[in-house]
Amino acid sequence: MNKFIFLICFSLININTKAQGLNATEQKIIDFVNQHMTATTNLLKETVDINSGTLNIEGVKKVGAVYAKELEIAGLKTTWISLPDSLHRAGHLVAYKKGKKGKKVFIIGHLDTVFEPDMPANPWKILNDSTATGQGANDMKGGDVVVIAALQALNSLGLMKDADVTVYFTGDEEKAGTPVSVSRKDFIERAQQADVALGFETAVGLNTIATARRGSSNWLLNVTAKTGHSAGVFSSNSGYGAIYEAARIVNDFRLQLSNEKYLTFNPGLFLGGSEMHYDVAKAKGDALGKTNIISPAVTVTGDLRFLTEEQKDTAREKMKAIVANNLNGTKATISFSDGIPGMVPTEGNNHILAIVDAVSQSMGIGKTAAGDPGSRGAGDISYIAKYVDCVDGLGSSGKGAHAPGETINLKEYPILIQRAAILIYRLTHE
């Protein structure tokens, strides 16, 4: 037995000896997951090595086809939800099984990654005894395979017969097709029929999950100004120019709003000069800057992240007031576009957390608590958070999501699959 396998086995034995709160059926789930970890890891490797950047439509569909086969092995029927060609997205994989026992469970994952085909490749590779790397290994093919392995364990043990489960793997979570009223229509409608939603985005270790996530939106600031020779800048006739006014506005955003908990706003592009052109559709532009000309125009784009709709709306009103207080010789306008809503912490979400915590403690891995909403970005689960009790962060653990060299923690991986399987079992057998 090599060192890697020995350490994984030792870790599993150590956890299982502490699992005093599991019944005989749940112990069988643990054993099944352990016995099939080689096949589980091979499935993860196979799909990590398929590029499925959001805009790689064929790659996303290819990963979806692999997962569809595996979900059918888990006893679910599968269907592909196509989107209009105008959205330029692959579509979504749905797997489902109707039943009359326990909670109706809606499970969320996504097939796409941030890594497009023109980005440097990062194939699956085991780095050391507990870590592997690969594009999407953590976010979130690792989470998708957690779902598949957990459901296969339950089905093989005859525990899915009366369960009502829907698995929804979107194909464009990293960059949703717009309008989202189209790309998320079927997703929302199916979720509204459920009692509980479980998101399998990246886990923060074994003892933290998300009962809340911040939402995201965008803003576009346009500033125009008198232009002329730079020698006249600051004068009553020439004014301050567009660059000074844009800088004032963005800095006032920072001064007046940056200390509010869960609220952030980041300028991602700041473009201005003596000549400037910005392409809204492509989110890029070009500028010419002559130092002896007062800039006549500036465009700034950014995001706005928030926990509640009230927080978002209040921040927007404050930003509008800052924008309206123009320096001499300038005019500015700001517009906002909605993205993903916030997932607000609720008593219903806390109830699911309590069930996850009970599973964790039964397994001997300690307490599970709610994480900081400010530490997570927006995700698909937020589209349905107002309709159904939900938690997120049940997937694989690791580091560096969205970055080259993204990793997955292989020591924690079997334990997270076991917990997911027992959680689904308890929810569907209440």
N, C-alpha and C positions, 0 to 999 in steps of 0.2 A: 504494500500500500504506500503510494507516494505521500509526501508531506502535506500537500494540499488536501487530498482526500481524507487523510488522518485528522487534520484540524477541523474540517467540516463535520466529520462524523463525531469527533469529540465534543464539538459545540452542540450538536443535536442531542447527543446522549446527556450532556449536562443540563440542557433545557428540559428534556423529557423527564429526567429524574425529579425535577421540581414541579412537574405538571400534575399536581395532586387533585386539582379541581375538575379534571376531565372525566366524562363517563366513558364507558367501554366503546361506544360508537365513535366518540371524538378521538379516542386513542387510535382507533383504526384509521381515521382520517390522517392523523400524524404519520402513522407508519406508511400509508400509501404514498403520501407526498415524499417522504424520505426515500422510498424504494424507487421512485420514478424521477429523481432529480437529474440523472444523466440525460434522459429524454427531454426533460424540461429545459435544461441548459442548451441542448442541441437545437431545440426549437428557437430559443432566443438568439443563438448564434446565427441560425439560418436567416432570420428576418432582419437582424441588425445589419447583415451583409447585403441586404437589398436596399438600395437608396430609395427613400420615400419622402424626399423633401416635398413640402406642400404643393409646389407647382409641378412636380414630377408626377403627372396624372397616372401614367402607366406603372410607375414604381409603387404608388399608393395602392392601386388596384391589385398589384401582385402580392403585396403584403396582406391585403384583405383576403385574397383567395387562399393563402396559406392558413390564416387564422379561421376562415370559414370552415375549412376541413376539420380543424381541431375542435371547434365549437360544436360541430355536428357529432364528433366522437363523444362530446360531453352531453349528448342527448337533446341538443337544441336545433330548431329549424333556422335556416339562415336566408337572408334576402339582401340585395344590394339596393340602396336608395340612390338613384341617379339625380344629378342636379342639372339645371339648364346649362347649355353650352356657354351662355353669356357669362356665367360665373367663373368659368375656367378652373373648376375644381373637380376632383375625382368622384366624389360622392361618399357615402357612408355604409358601413357594414352593420347590419342588425341581426342578432340571433335571439331567439325567444322560445319560451316554453310556458304554456298556460297551466295553471293548477289551482286548487281550491284550499290549499293549506298554508297557514302562516301569512307573513307579509308578502306583498307584491314588491319585488326588489328590482330596481333599475340600476344597472351597472355601467359606468362610464369609462371609456378609454379613447385613445386616438391613434390612428395609423400613421400619421405624417410626423415629420421631424422638421427642424429648422435648417437642416443640412441639404442644400440643393445639389444637383449633380455637378455643377461647375465649381463647387467648393472642394478643398482637399479631402481625399478619402481617409477614412479612419475605420478599417475593418476590425471585426471582433478579435480581441487579443487578451489573453490572461496575463496580467502584469506581475502578480505575486500570489501568495497563498490565499488572499481574500479579495482581490480586486481584478476586475476586467474592464476593458474599454471598448468603445465602439459607438458609432453614430446612433443615437436614440436608445442606447443600452439602458439608460436610466429614464429618460424622458422621451417617449414613455413605453417603448416596446417591452421593457422590463415589467412595467405595470400590466400591460396587456397579457403577458404570459403568466403573471400571477393569477389573473382572472381565469385564464384557460386551464391552468394546472389545478386550481382550486375546484372548478366545476367538473373537470374530468375525474378528480378524486371522489367527489360526491356522487357523480353518476355511476362510477364503477362499483361503488358500495351500495347502490340502490337507494340513494338518499335524495334523488331528484324527482321521484315518481309523482309527487303531488305538489311540487314547488312551482311557483309562478315567478319566472325570472326573465328579464330582458337585458341583453348586453348590447350596448350601443357604442361602437367604435367610429368616431367621426374621422373624416379624411382631410380636414382642414382646420384643426384646432389652432395650429400655430399662426395661421393667417386666414381667418374665416372668409369665405366667399360673401360678397355683398350684393344685394342687401341681406342682412342676417335674417330678416323676416322670411326669406326664401330658404337660405342654407340651413337654418335651424328650425324650420316649421315642423317637419316630421319629428325631429328630436324632442321638441317641446310637447307636442301632442302625445307622444308615447309616454313621456315622463309624467304627464298629468294623470295617467291611469295607475301610477304606482303609489305605494305607501312610503317607500324608503328609497333614497338614491345614494349609491356608494361610488365615490370617485377614486380612481386608482392612479392619480398623478403621484409624483415622487414622494416617498415617505421620508420624514426627517427622523431617521433612526427607528427604534422599536417602540418608543414611548410617547410620541407626539403625533396627533392628527389634526386636521383642519376642520373646525366647526364654522369658520368664516373665512372669506377671501375678499380682497379688495377688488373693486371694479375698475375699468379703464375707459377713458374717452380721449379725444384729441382736440386740440385747438389750433387755429390758424390766425396769426396776427399779420395784418398788412398796414404799413405806415407809408404815407406820402408826405412830401415836403417841398418847399421852395428850393430851387437849385440856383447855383450861381458860383462866382469865384469864392474860394475858401477864405479869402481875406475878409469877407463880410460875415463869416459865421459868428453867431451869438448876437448880431446887431438886430435892432428892431425891424429893419427892412428885410434882411435875409433869414433871420430865425436860426434855429438850431440844426436843421437837417434831419433826415430820416434815421440815420444811424444813432445819433444821440437820443432821439425820442424812443426808438426801439430799445436801446440800452436802459433808459429810464424805466420803461414799462416792465421789462423783464426783471430788473433789479427790485422794483417795487413789489412785484409778485413775491420775490424772495423775502423782502423785509416784512411784508404784511401777512403772509400766509404760511411761511415755512415751519412755524412752530406748532402747527395743529396736528394732533395725533392722527395717524393713518392717511393724512393728506400729503401727496407729493405732486409735483408738476415739473417736468423736465423739458427744456428746449432742446430739440434734437437737430434742428437746422436753423441757422441765422445767416441770412443772405442779403447783402446790400452792396451798394457801390455807386459809382457815377453812371453806370449802366447795369441793369440787372434783369434777368428773366428766370421765372420759376414755373416749372411744369407740375401742376397739382396732381395730375394723373400718375406721373412717374415719381413724384416726391423727390425731385432733384432739379437743379438749375445751374446757372452760370452767372458770373458777374465780372465787371471791369471796374477797377478802382483807381481813379486818378486823384492823387492827393490834393490837387488844387481845385477840385470841384466838390461842392456840397452835395452829399448824396440825396437824390430825389425819392428813393424808394427802398424799402426793406421788407422782407418776408421772414417771419419766424414761425416754425411749427413745433409743436410739443405735445406731450401727453399729460393727462390729469388722472390721478389714481385716488380712490376714495373708498370708504367702507359702506356708506349709506347714500341713498338718493338725495336726502336732505343735505348731507355734507357736500355732495357734488354741486347741487343747485346754489347753495350759499357761497361756495368758492367761485362759481361762475359769476355771480352778481358782484362780488368784490373785484374780480378781475376786470369786469366791464367798467366799473367805476374808475379803476386805475387807468385803463385805456382811454377813457373819455377826458382825462385831465391833461390835455395836450400842451406841450411846449410851444412857444411862439413859432409860427410858420409851419406847423405840422398838423397832420390829421391821421387818426389811427382807427382801425376797426378790428374787432375780434369776432370770430365765429367758432362754434363748437359742434363736434359730431360725436354722437354716442357710439360706444363700442360694446364692451361686456359689462353688464350690471354687477353690482356688489352682491356678495353672498353674506347676508347679515346673520350674526349669531342669534339663534332662537332656542327656546326651551325644547322644541322638537329635535333640533340638532344635538342638544346636550343629552337628550334621552338616548340617541344612537351612540354618542360618545360613551355613555355609561355601559352600554352593551359591549362595545369594543373593549372598554377597560376591564369588564368582567371576563371576557375571553382571554385578554392578555394575562390577567392575574391567575386564571385557571391554568394557563400554559406555563406559569412560572417565570414570565419575562418582565414582571413588575407592572406598575401602574401606567396607564395611558392617559395623557392630559391634552387639553386643547392648546394648539400652538398660537403664536402671535399672528394675527391677520396681516400685519404689516410686512411679514417676511415672505408672503406669497403674492404673485401676480394674479391676474384674472385667468379664469379657466372656463371650460364648457359648462361645468356644473352650476355656474352662476346664472346661466340662462333660465334654469328651472328652480332655483333656490326659493322663489316665492310661492311655488306650487307644491313642494314636497319636502319633507324633512330629509336632511342630507349631511354627509361628512365627506371629506376628501383627504388625500395624502395616505392612501392605503396601499400604494404600489411599492415598487422596488426602492431601495435607498442607494445613495451614492453621492457623487460630487461633480461639479462642473457642468451641470445641464446647460445646453445651448452654446457650449464652448468646445473648441477642439480638445480632444482628450477626455471627454465626458466618461465618467466611470460608474460602475455598479458594485455594490458591496455584496460579494458572493457568500459571505458568512451569514449575513442577515437574511439573505434571499429565501432559503427554505422556510425559515421561521415566519416570514411575512406571508408566504403562500399558505402555510398551515393556519395562521390566524384568519386569513381571508376565507378559507374553506369552512372553518368552524363558525365564523361570524355568519356566513350565508346560511349554513346549516341551522344555526339557532334562530335566525330571522324567519326562515321558511318552515320551521317546525314549532312555532309558538302555539 
